[in-house]
Amino acid sequence: MPAWFSPFMFKTTSGHVQFDNCNFENGHIQVHGPGTCQVKFCTFKNTHVFLHNVPLCVLENCEFVGSENNSVTVEGHPSADKNWAYKYLLGLIKSSPSVLPTEDSDFLMSLDLESRDQAWSPRTCDIVIEGSQSPTSPVSSSPRPGSKASSQEAEVGSDGERLAQTPDSSDGGLSPSGEDEDEDQLTYRLSYQVQGPRPVLGGSFLGPPLPGASIQLPSCLVLNSLQQELQKDKEAMALASSVQGCLIRKCLFRDGKGGVFVCSYGRAKMEGNIFRNLTYAVRCIHNSKIVMLRNDIHRCKASGIFLRLEGGGLIAGNNIYHNAEAGVDIRKKSNPLILCNQIHHGLRSGIVVLGNGKGIIRNNQIFSNKEAGIYILYHGNPVVSGNHIFKGRAAGIAVNENGKGLITENVIRENQWGGVDIRRGGVPVLRSNLICFGYSDGVVVGDEGKGLIEGNTIYANKGCGVWMMSSSLPHVTSNHVSYNGLYGVAVFSQKEGSRELPGGHGAQENFSEDGDAILWEPELEKDDDPLRQPVTIALVESNSINHNGASGLYIQSSEALHVITNVIHANGDRGITVAQSSQLTRVANNSISCNRQSGVKVEAQCKVELRGNGIYDNRGHGIITKGDSTIVIENDIIGNRGSGLQLLPRSDTKVIKNRIHSFRAYGIAVRGRTKALVQENIFFQGKANKTIFQQISNNRECIMQNNKFLVFKKKSDTWRLMNPPARPHLENSLRGPSAAHSGQKVTAMATRITARVEGGYHSNRSVFCTIL
C-alpha cells in the first residue's frame, strides 16, 4: 500500500521491475520508458498501473478489481531507447504459447439453409383465331353458347365500332378463369419471350421458402474461421503477431470504472482477458493502436470497446455481449479492423460508427442486440463485409444522419425490423447482401434516405422487400426481390406510409461519452469524389421482383420515380400498382408477366408513362388506368386473361404504337366517358367471341387513328412479334449490374475518369475506381 504522503507504490523510469504474486491496494504504479516491467499472478485493488512510452511491458494472469479510474493506462509511443531487459521480455513472449487459434471451429456457423435452384425458360403463348373480320371496321360476332360473353350486351355505335361492357372491368382483378375453354383449338402461335427471375448468389433462393426446411448458404457467404481470415489478410496477420508497448494476457478486469486506456500514440495488445462489470472495457484514442484477440467483454455500463481520434488496430475473435451501450463504438476518424468477433445481446447496438469513424468490419457474428446490429450515422463510413447479422430486435444495419458505408456480402436475417434501414441523409452502398427471413421489411429507405442498393437478394421477409418513403432518393438496381410477404418494392409518401421504427432510430438518441454531451463539430470530410453526381429522382432499375405476396411494385408517392428494365413476375397481386403519382412516374422497358391480377393498374389523378414494356400472361387485364395523364407508348401487351387495356371513367390516356392482344377478352375496352387517343397500334384479334376494340357509345373524346387490326384468314397464319422483336429489349442491359447505362454512357464515363486522373487528381487518400 502507498505511504500516507504519496499515492505511488512504485515508480521506475529506466530499469526493469518484476512483480510476482503480489497484492496492491489503493495506489499507483508508474513505469516510464525505456523502463520495462513484468507482472504475473498479482491482484490490484483500486490500483492504477500507468505505463508511459514503455517499449515493452507484460501483464499476465493478474486481477484488477474496483478501480476508480482506469486499471491500466498506456500512453505515448513506445520508446526507441530500450534497456537491458527488452530482449529478455521479447524472447519470453515469443516462447510462451499464443492464444492465436489453429482452427477456429466455433466461429463457423451453419445456417442450415438448403439451396433450391429453379430453372426459368422462355414462354410461348398459343392463341386461336376464328372467323374473319374487316381489319378496318371490326363488328361483333355472336358469342358461343355457355361462354362468359353470352351474358353481355353488345351494341354498335354510329361509327361502326363495337361497344360492350364486361362485368369484371371495374377493378381489373380477374380471377384465373377460363381454364375449361376449348384448349385444343390453340393451334396458332404468337411467339414471344417472358423474362423470368434472374439468379442471384449462384442461383440460390429462387424457390419458395419451405416451413421447417433447411437451406444451405452459398459457399461465398459462409463465415471463415479467424485463422482463415488472418491467413488471407497479411496486414491483419502482421497486427496479430506484433508485440509493442504493453502486452496484457489472461487477466481479469472487474467491478470498476475502466479496464485499459490507450492514448497518445500508445500501443497495447490484449489476449485472452476477461472484462466484466466495468463502465467500459477498453478505450483507444488519439492515434493509438490496440490488438485485441479472444477477449471476453460483457456487462459494461457503457460501450465495451471505444475508439476515437484516429484510434485503430485489430479487434479479432472476441466475445462481446450484454453491454449497456454498443459492443464497439468507433468515432472521429478511428479506423480499426474488426474481425471474426461475436457481438451479441447488447442492450443497444452491436457496433456504432459515427462522427467520421471508419473501420473494416468483416466476418463477425452480430446477433440478438436490442438495437441495430451495426449503426452508422454522423458521417460514419465503414466497410462492412461478410458478416452474419441476425435475430436483432431492431434493424440489422441502420444508416442514419448522413451516414455512409460500403455494405457488401453480409447475411442479414431474422431481424425484427428492416434488414437494412436507411434514412435522414444516409447514403450507403448496399451491394450483394442476402437479406432474408426478417419479421418486417427487407430494406427500408426512410425520409431523405439515399444510396445505392445493388445486387442484393431480398428474400422471404414477412413485410415488403424494399420499402421507400417520401423524399428518399435511392438507386435500387439489380436486386433479386422474391417471396416477401407483402409488396416486392413499395414507394409510399410520407403522410400515408411513414413508419418510424422503435428501439433506437430516433433523432434524440444520446451517443454521449461517459455521460457528457458531444458536440458534433468535427472537421467533416468533404465528399470530393469527382464522379459522384447529385441524385434527383429515385430509380428502381434492373431488378427481379417475383413471387411476392402483394403487388410487385406499389407506388403511392407525390414525387418522381423511374422504373426501368425490371422483371416483375408472378407476384400475388398486380405487377405494378400506381395508387398516387402527382409527379411523373416513368415505367420503361420492364417485363411484367404472370402476375395473379393485372399487369399494371393506374389509379385516378396519376401521371404515368409506360414505354417499351412487355406485359404478358397476367391473370387480369394488361393495363387498367383511371389516371388523368397516362401515356402508353411502344409496349407489347400480349396474352393477358382480361383485356389488353381497360380505360376507366374520367381517365385521359394516349395509346400509341403498341402491339396489343388479348386471348379471351378485348384488345382495348373503354368504360364510361373517357378521353383517349388510340393511334398507330397493332391489334392481334383474340377469340371470335370477343372483338378487338370495345367502346361505349356517344364517347366522342375517344379518338382512333391509323391503327392496324390483324385478323387471320387461313389456318396457316402465324404471327410473331418481329421488327422490333418482343419487348422489353433487355439483352444488352442485363449483362451489367446497372442496366440503364448504355455503351455510349460507359464510354463517356471512362473518358471522364481518364481525364480526371491525367489532369492531376491526386490526394493522400487512395482512389477507388469501378468501371462497369
ABEGO torsion letter per residue (X at the ends): XBBAABABABBBAABBBBBBGBBBBGBBBBBBOABBBBBBGBBBBGBBBBBBGBABBBBBGBBBBGBABBABBBBEBBBABBBAAAAAAAAAAAABBBABBABBAAABBBAGBBBBBBBBBBBBBBBBBBEBBBAABBBBBBBBBGBAAAABBBBBBAAGBBBBBBAAAAAGBBBBBGAABBAAABABBBBBBBBBBBBBGGGBGABBBBBGBBBBBBAAABBBBAAAAAAABAAAAAAAABBBEBBBBGBBBBGBABBBBBBGGBBBBBBGBBBBGBABABBBBGGBBBBBBGBBBBGBABBABBBBGGBBEBBBGBBBBGBABBABBBBGGBBBBBBGBBBBGBABBABBBBGGBBEBBBGBBBBGBABBABBBBGGBBBBBBGBBBBGBABBABBBBGGBBEBBBGBBBBGBABBABBBBGGBBBBBBGBBBBGBABBABBBBBGBBEBBBGBBBBGBABBABBBBBGBBBBBBGBBBBGBABBABBBBBAAAABBBBBGGABAABBBBBGGBBBBBABBBBBBABAABBBBABBBBBGBBBBGBABBABBBBBABBBBBBGBBBBGBABBABBBABBABBBBBBGBBBBGBABBABBBBBGBBBBBBGBBBBGBABBABBBABABBBBBGBBBBGBABBABBBBBGBBBBBBGBBBBBAABBABBBBEBBBBBBBGBBBBBBBAABBABBBBBGBAABBBBGBBBBBBABAABBBBBBOBBBOBBAAAAAABABAABBAAAAAAAAAAAAAAAAAGBBBABBBBBBBX
